Amino acid sequence: MAASRGGRQPQNDGYRTLSLSGHVGFGSLPDQLVKKSIKQGFCFNILCIGETGSGKSTLINSLFNTNFDDPVSSHFLPSVHLRAQTYELQESNVLLKLTIVNTVGFGDQINKEDSYQPIVDYIDAQFEAYLQEELKIKRSLFSYHDTRIHVCLYFVSPTGHSLKTLDLLTMKNLDSKVNIIPIIGKADSISKTELQKFKNKIMSELVSNGVQIYQFPTDDETISKINTIMNGHLPFAVVGSTEEVKIGNKMVRARQYPWGIVQVENENHCDFVKLREMLICTNMEDLREQTHARHYELYRRCRLEEMGFRDIGPENKPVSLQEAYEAKRHEFYLELQRKEEEMRQQFVQRVKEKEAVLKEAEQQVHTKFEHRMLMHQEVKLKLEKKKKVLEDEIAMFIEKKANAELLQSQASVSTPLVSLKRDKDRKNSSFT
């Protein structure tokens, strides 16, 4: 590779621009990136927010010209929960992994105060999952399924009056986390005059309440003109339908009413084509970039600051990641020592309290034992006295028994002699 000296031009940034004297080949880098991207495929995640029956599912089906099997939602759910469904779509040789996240039960509760909180938590959870994957020692971001929300289609009910408090509160809490594109769903339910006034009213309320919605980028000359025009059409008033109606010699997607037909892809009838062009054909990659470079970076910065990491130290000097880690580690070690000492003191105090309680209990047990021993001695003495008395009584009884038996034996010996003498006296008296 050679470069002409005459082509060297000093630059203020510390590098020089050189001209090549022949073909090198890095001009094919864009083609290489295209091939790699096509092989890898793309992912795009859409969050649909709106009340039940506002036309979210029908519009998504219309945008991608297919039928996503989204089950019918009830109006009587106790709280808001999010349902994510992922599909693989292919157009030409481009593979798209599309995730549709629907807010089931949004706006159906009597108390709508915290209806937006499950949505905020879900978006933060996807950011956190990506951050944890980034912080791993062994990362696999190339094959990681990115579930971060790239765009939020916020469906506004076509009341024709103004935004509801819930709409403003929800968008205000989401504008720093996701790209919001406001949409008026079922726009065929109000007249064109009312629709334009309603659009102006919505934009006025968003500005006055400080809600930042997604603006189509105007820094690229190739699309700046069309994006500038489309920024003036926000919010898009759309009508969705997957049914085809024959008009003339063509079958078109439309909604048929007794009073006429509303064509979905007719720009005189609604802004469906404008939304599709801006969302899918022109600015899909910018939405992905904005999600990563703006919303995710904000979340990442806040989370790392919560962990104690800083780019600048106390003296406004740059701090490396290693220094920040060591400082945080030292801070954590000191905090650990403090808590350990505190726990040790608490343990010692509790041991002392327990020892005092045990000593008191031991003293009580000892006192009761001595009292019981005295009682035992008294009872033992009483029993011994009773035993002595009983033994004396038994000895007296044995002695009396022996005397009685002796007298009885003497009486039994003297009785036969007396009877013989009486018989002899009787015989003598009979002879005389």
Salt bridges, closest charged atoms under 4 A:
GLU51 OE2 - LYS164 NZ 2.72
ASP70 OD1 - ARG83 NH2 2.93
ASP108 OD1 - HIS75 ND1 3.78
ASP124 OD1 - LYS177 NZ 2.96
GLU128 OE1 - ARG303 NE 2.88
GLU133 OE1 - LYS136 NZ 3.07
GLU134 OE1 - ARG300 NE 3.68
ASP146 OD2 - ARG148 NH2 2.75
GLU205 OE2 - LYS201 NZ 3.98
GLU265 OE2 - ARG253 NH2 2.43
GLU265 OE2 - ARG276 NH1 3.37
GLU267 OE1 - LYS274 NZ 3.24
ASP271 OD2 - LYS199 NZ 2.62
ASP271 OD1 - LYS274 NZ 3.56
GLU285 OE1 - ARG288 NE 2.93
GLU297 OE1 - ARG300 NH1 3.83
GLU306 OE1 - ARG303 NH1 3.16
GLU315 OE1 - LYS317 NZ 3.55
GLU335 OE2 - ARG338 NH2 2.52
GLU341 OE2 - ARG344 NH2 2.83
GLU342 OE1 - ARG338 NH1 3.24
GLU370 OE2 - HIS366 NE2 2.72
ASP392 OD1 - LYS388 NZ 3.39
ASP423 OD1 - ARG426 NH1 3.02
